[in-house]
Amino acid sequence: MSQQWTDLQRYVIEEHFEDYVARRISRREMLKRVSYITGGVAASLAVLSALGCNVDQPRALATGAAGSPTATANPSSPQPNVPYATPPSSATTNPVTVKPDDARLRLAGPVGIPSADGKATLIGYEAYPAIPTGNGVLVMHENTGLTPHIQDVIRRVATAGFMGFGIDLLSRQGGAEKLGGSYSGALANTTVDQMNADLMTAVAYLQAKAGTAARPVKVGAVGFCFGGGTTWNVVIAGAPLAAAVPFYGPLPSDPSGLATTKTAVLAIYAEQDTRITASWPTAEAQLKKSGAPYATKVEPGVGHAFHNDTNGPTRYGPAQAQDAWVLTIEWFRKYLTS
């Protein structure tokens, strides 16, 4: 199993199974999505079985996983008393919590930037703060692409004084708008090296656009679900990041590059998301060797993807999302502006 399927493929397959367990998608739809990765239903059933995912008697990969049938709706949560935007007080179907013309922003909107190899235009979204710190934050999306929700998160970053920027990791294939329902399968079948190369281009773009000639720019990175995994990947690859915050990100099978990182890492996890949270001791063992600052926060009472306010009331945890986001911004303030 470990020789046939990559870390990315296994993670996305398990994500689809969890959506099936949570009754967010049907069995047929789950097999369809997994088949984009495996090439067919028979292969999908085989890999799901090898991963311990019983499609005939489904159960969550992690006890009490977010969105499970036994989950209870999250109550509204009062907004934290901070000057920057935070996740909303309750789940919403409207992905816009910070409008592009928000007074705390100077500019926000889509942008295309050339890839380092000159073979593609990377689909991006950027937001500039009205009162800049001179530093930037790269936002990495979930397995559904550069969605309106992720664009909103980029604008939230900018309300805190950092230039926010993100790219569609499948820009070379046309992005989420072109790929539609096959997006997550194509994402799983993309190489880490290719994604890292395009993310390095995004970091360079932030370095060029976020600061001034008077001082060097510091760049941070934050990612969610699949993007949490790509956050770990770019840190391991040695990206010039001063700080990084992976949200419930799957740790790659070889995390040894963390032992030499200079990036200050804050890892955010969900208590009920034991499949991902259980990987923290392995990450910590490597981070201890690096000498770089690190910390972790396990948010109680929630499961995977609790930060996404468009995921519905049984999955979104407003109080936990707000707490994690304030910790994230304060981490960036500490390691990007000092």
C-alpha positions as CSV (number, residue, x, y, z in Angstrom):
1,M,0.0,0.0,0.0
2,S,2.7,2.5,1.0
3,Q,4.6,1.7,-2.2
4,Q,1.6,2.1,-4.5
5,W,0.0,5.3,-3.3
6,T,1.5,8.6,-2.4
7,D,1.0,10.5,0.8
8,L,-1.2,13.0,-1.1
9,Q,-3.3,10.3,-2.7
10,R,-3.9,8.5,0.6
11,Y,-4.9,11.7,2.4
12,V,-7.4,12.7,-0.3
13,I,-8.9,9.2,-0.4
14,E,-9.4,9.2,3.4
15,E,-10.9,12.7,3.1
16,H,-13.5,11.4,0.7
17,F,-14.3,8.5,2.9
18,E,-14.8,10.8,5.9
19,D,-17.2,12.9,3.9
20,Y,-19.1,9.7,3.1
21,V,-19.2,8.7,6.8
22,A,-20.4,12.1,7.7
23,R,-23.2,11.7,5.1
24,R,-22.0,14.7,3.2
25,I,-21.7,12.6,0.0
26,S,-23.3,9.4,-1.2
27,R,-21.5,6.0,-1.5
28,R,-21.7,6.4,-5.3
29,E,-20.2,9.9,-5.2
30,M,-17.4,8.8,-2.8
31,L,-16.4,6.0,-5.1
32,K,-16.6,8.4,-8.1
33,R,-14.2,10.8,-6.4
34,V,-11.8,8.1,-5.3
35,S,-11.8,6.7,-8.8
36,Y,-10.4,9.9,-10.1
37,I,-7.3,8.9,-8.2
38,T,-7.3,5.2,-8.6
39,G,-8.6,4.9,-12.1
40,G,-11.6,2.7,-11.4
41,V,-14.2,1.4,-8.9
42,A,-12.4,-1.9,-8.3
43,A,-9.2,-0.2,-7.5
44,S,-11.0,2.3,-5.3
45,L,-12.6,-0.5,-3.3
46,A,-9.2,-2.2,-2.9
47,V,-7.4,0.9,-1.7
48,L,-10.3,1.8,0.7
49,S,-10.1,-1.6,2.2
50,A,-6.4,-1.4,2.6
51,L,-6.8,1.9,4.4
52,G,-9.3,0.3,6.8
53,C,-12.3,2.1,5.2
54,N,-15.2,-0.3,5.1
55,V,-17.7,1.2,2.6
56,D,-20.4,-1.4,3.5
57,Q,-20.2,-0.7,7.3
58,P,-18.8,2.8,7.4
59,R,-17.4,4.3,10.6
60,A,-15.4,7.4,11.1
61,L,-11.6,7.1,10.9
62,A,-11.5,9.1,14.1
63,T,-14.0,8.7,16.9
64,G,-16.4,11.6,16.9
65,A,-15.0,13.0,13.6
66,A,-16.4,16.4,12.7
67,G,-19.6,16.1,10.7
68,S,-20.4,12.7,11.9
69,P,-24.1,11.8,12.3
70,T,-23.8,12.0,16.1
71,A,-22.3,15.5,16.1
72,T,-24.3,18.3,17.6
73,A,-24.7,21.8,16.2
74,N,-22.2,24.4,17.4
75,P,-23.7,27.4,19.1
76,S,-22.9,30.9,18.1
77,S,-19.8,32.4,19.6
78,P,-19.1,36.1,20.4
79,Q,-16.5,37.8,18.3
80,P,-13.1,38.2,20.0
81,N,-12.1,41.7,20.9
82,V,-9.3,42.1,18.4
83,P,-8.9,44.7,15.6
84,Y,-8.6,42.3,12.8
85,A,-11.2,40.0,11.2
86,T,-11.8,36.6,12.7
87,P,-14.1,33.6,11.7
88,P,-17.8,34.3,12.1
89,S,-19.8,33.6,15.2
90,S,-21.8,30.8,13.5
91,A,-21.7,28.6,10.4
92,T,-22.8,30.4,7.2
93,T,-23.6,29.7,3.6
94,N,-22.1,33.0,2.6
95,P,-18.3,32.7,2.2
96,V,-17.8,36.5,2.4
97,T,-17.1,37.8,5.9
98,V,-14.6,40.5,4.8
99,K,-15.7,42.3,1.6
100,P,-13.1,43.3,-0.9
101,D,-13.9,47.0,-0.3
102,D,-13.5,46.7,3.5
103,A,-11.9,49.9,4.9
104,R,-9.1,47.8,6.4
105,L,-8.0,46.8,2.9
106,R,-6.3,48.9,0.3
107,L,-6.9,46.4,-2.6
108,A,-8.2,42.8,-3.0
109,G,-8.8,40.7,-6.0
110,P,-7.6,38.0,-8.4
111,V,-4.2,38.1,-10.0
112,G,-2.2,35.9,-12.4
113,I,1.6,35.5,-11.9
114,P,4.1,33.7,-14.2
115,S,5.4,30.4,-12.9
116,A,9.2,30.1,-12.4
117,D,9.6,27.8,-15.4
118,G,7.6,30.2,-17.6
119,K,5.2,27.4,-18.7
120,A,2.1,28.6,-16.9
121,T,0.3,31.5,-15.3
122,L,-0.5,30.8,-11.7
123,I,-4.1,31.6,-10.7
124,G,-3.8,33.8,-7.6
125,Y,-5.8,36.0,-5.2
126,E,-4.2,38.8,-3.2
127,A,-5.2,41.3,-0.6
128,Y,-3.3,44.4,0.6
129,P,-3.8,46.0,4.0
130,A,-4.7,49.6,4.3
131,I,-2.0,49.9,7.1
132,P,0.7,47.4,6.1
133,T,3.3,45.8,8.3
134,G,5.6,45.2,5.3
135,N,5.3,41.5,5.6
136,G,3.1,38.8,3.9
137,V,1.3,35.5,4.5
138,L,0.8,32.7,2.0
139,V,-2.6,31.0,2.4
140,M,-2.9,27.4,1.2
141,H,-6.3,26.0,0.2
142,E,-8.1,22.8,1.0
143,N,-8.6,20.1,-1.5
144,T,-11.3,22.1,-3.3
145,G,-9.0,24.9,-4.6
146,L,-8.9,28.7,-4.3
147,T,-12.5,28.9,-3.3
148,P,-14.4,32.1,-2.2
149,H,-13.9,30.9,1.4
150,I,-10.1,30.8,1.0
151,Q,-10.2,34.2,-0.7
152,D,-12.1,35.5,2.3
153,V,-9.4,34.0,4.6
154,I,-6.8,35.9,2.5
155,R,-8.7,39.1,3.1
156,R,-8.8,38.3,6.8
157,V,-5.1,38.1,6.8
158,A,-4.9,41.5,5.3
159,T,-7.1,43.1,7.9
160,A,-4.3,42.2,10.4
161,G,-1.7,44.3,8.4
162,F,-0.1,41.5,6.3
163,M,-0.3,41.1,2.6
164,G,-2.4,38.0,2.0
165,F,-1.8,35.8,-1.1
166,G,-2.8,32.4,-2.3
167,I,-2.5,30.4,-5.5
168,D,-4.6,27.6,-7.0
169,L,-2.3,24.5,-6.7
170,L,-3.7,23.2,-10.0
171,S,-3.2,26.4,-12.0
172,R,-1.3,24.4,-14.6
173,Q,-4.4,22.3,-15.3
174,G,-6.8,25.3,-15.3
175,G,-7.7,25.5,-11.7
176,A,-10.9,24.6,-9.8
177,E,-13.2,26.4,-12.2
178,K,-12.0,24.2,-15.1
179,L,-11.6,20.9,-13.3
180,G,-14.9,20.9,-11.4
181,G,-15.6,17.6,-9.7
182,S,-12.4,16.0,-10.7
183,Y,-10.3,18.7,-8.9
184,S,-9.4,16.7,-5.7
185,G,-8.4,13.7,-7.8
186,A,-6.2,15.7,-10.0
187,L,-4.7,17.4,-6.9
188,A,-3.9,14.0,-5.3
189,N,-2.2,12.9,-8.5
190,T,0.1,16.0,-8.6
191,T,3.6,15.7,-7.3
192,V,4.8,17.4,-4.1
193,D,7.8,18.8,-6.0
194,Q,5.6,20.5,-8.6
195,M,3.4,22.1,-5.9
196,N,6.4,23.1,-3.9
197,A,7.9,24.8,-7.0
198,D,4.8,26.9,-7.5
199,L,4.5,27.7,-3.8
200,M,8.1,28.9,-3.8
201,T,7.1,31.2,-6.7
202,A,4.2,32.5,-4.5
203,V,6.6,33.2,-1.6
204,A,8.8,35.1,-4.0
205,Y,5.8,37.1,-5.2
206,L,5.0,38.0,-1.6
207,Q,8.6,39.0,-0.9
208,A,8.5,41.3,-3.9
209,K,5.0,42.9,-3.2
210,A,4.6,43.0,0.5
211,G,7.5,45.1,1.7
212,T,9.5,48.1,0.9
213,A,13.1,48.7,-0.1
214,A,13.9,49.9,3.4
215,R,13.7,46.5,5.1
216,P,13.6,42.8,4.1
217,V,10.2,41.1,3.9
218,K,9.3,38.3,6.2
219,V,6.8,35.7,4.9
220,G,4.5,33.4,6.8
221,A,2.4,30.5,5.6
222,V,-0.9,29.0,6.8
223,G,-2.9,26.2,5.3
224,F,-6.0,24.1,6.0
225,C,-6.6,20.4,5.6
226,F,-4.8,19.5,2.3
227,G,-3.2,23.0,2.6
228,G,-2.1,22.1,6.1
229,G,-0.2,19.2,4.5
230,T,1.3,21.5,1.9
231,T,2.4,23.9,4.7
232,W,4.4,21.0,6.2
233,N,5.8,20.2,2.8
234,V,7.1,23.7,2.0
235,V,8.6,24.0,5.5
236,I,10.4,20.7,5.0
237,A,11.5,21.8,1.5
238,G,13.3,24.8,3.1
239,A,11.1,27.6,1.9
240,P,12.2,31.0,3.2
241,L,9.4,31.3,5.8
242,A,9.8,33.1,9.1
243,A,6.6,31.4,10.5
244,A,4.1,28.7,9.5
245,V,0.8,27.5,10.9
246,P,-0.5,24.2,9.5
247,F,-4.2,23.6,10.4
248,Y,-4.9,19.8,10.9
249,G,-2.3,19.1,8.2
250,P,-1.3,15.6,7.3
251,L,2.4,15.1,8.1
252,P,4.3,13.5,5.2
253,S,5.8,10.1,5.7
254,D,9.3,11.6,5.7
255,P,9.3,14.7,8.0
256,S,13.0,14.7,8.6
257,G,13.5,18.0,6.9
258,L,11.8,19.6,10.0
259,A,15.0,18.9,11.9
260,T,16.8,21.7,10.1
261,T,14.1,24.2,9.6
262,K,14.5,27.8,10.7
263,T,10.7,28.4,10.5
264,A,8.7,29.0,13.7
265,V,5.9,26.5,13.5
266,L,2.5,26.6,15.3
267,A,0.6,23.4,14.6
268,I,-3.2,23.6,15.0
269,Y,-5.2,20.4,15.6
270,A,-8.7,19.2,16.4
271,E,-9.3,16.9,19.4
272,Q,-11.6,14.6,17.6
273,D,-9.4,14.4,14.4
274,T,-7.2,11.7,15.9
275,R,-6.0,10.5,12.5
276,I,-4.1,13.8,12.0
277,T,-3.6,14.9,15.6
278,A,-1.7,11.6,16.4
279,S,1.1,12.7,14.0
280,W,2.1,15.6,16.2
281,P,4.7,13.6,18.4
282,T,6.5,12.7,15.2
283,A,6.6,16.3,14.0
284,E,7.7,17.5,17.4
285,A,10.6,15.0,17.6
286,Q,12.0,16.6,14.4
287,L,11.2,20.2,15.4
288,K,13.1,19.7,18.7
289,K,16.3,19.0,16.7
290,S,15.9,22.3,14.7
291,G,16.2,24.7,17.6
292,A,13.4,26.8,15.9
293,P,10.5,27.9,18.0
294,Y,7.4,25.7,17.8
295,A,4.1,25.2,19.6
296,T,0.9,23.3,19.2
297,K,-2.8,23.8,20.1
298,V,-5.4,21.1,20.1
299,E,-8.8,22.7,19.9
300,P,-11.3,20.7,22.1
301,G,-14.6,19.3,21.1
302,V,-14.2,19.6,17.3
303,G,-13.0,17.5,14.4
304,H,-11.3,17.9,11.1
305,A,-11.9,21.1,9.1
306,F,-13.5,23.0,12.1
307,H,-12.1,26.3,10.8
308,N,-14.2,26.4,7.6
309,D,-17.3,28.4,8.4
310,T,-19.0,27.2,5.2
311,N,-18.8,23.5,6.2
312,G,-22.1,23.6,8.1
313,P,-23.1,23.8,11.8
314,T,-22.1,20.2,12.7
315,R,-18.6,20.6,11.4
316,Y,-17.7,24.3,12.0
317,G,-16.6,25.2,15.5
318,P,-16.9,29.0,15.8
319,A,-15.3,29.4,19.3
320,Q,-12.5,27.0,18.3
321,A,-12.0,28.6,14.9
322,Q,-11.8,32.0,16.5
323,D,-9.4,30.9,19.1
324,A,-7.1,29.2,16.6
325,W,-7.2,32.2,14.2
326,V,-6.3,34.7,17.0
327,L,-3.4,32.4,17.9
328,T,-2.4,32.3,14.3
329,I,-2.3,36.0,13.8
330,E,-0.5,36.6,17.1
331,W,2.1,34.0,16.0
332,F,2.6,35.9,12.8
333,R,2.8,39.2,14.6
334,K,5.5,37.7,16.9
335,Y,7.7,36.1,14.2
336,L,7.0,38.3,11.1
337,T,7.1,41.8,12.7
338,S,9.8,41.4,15.3
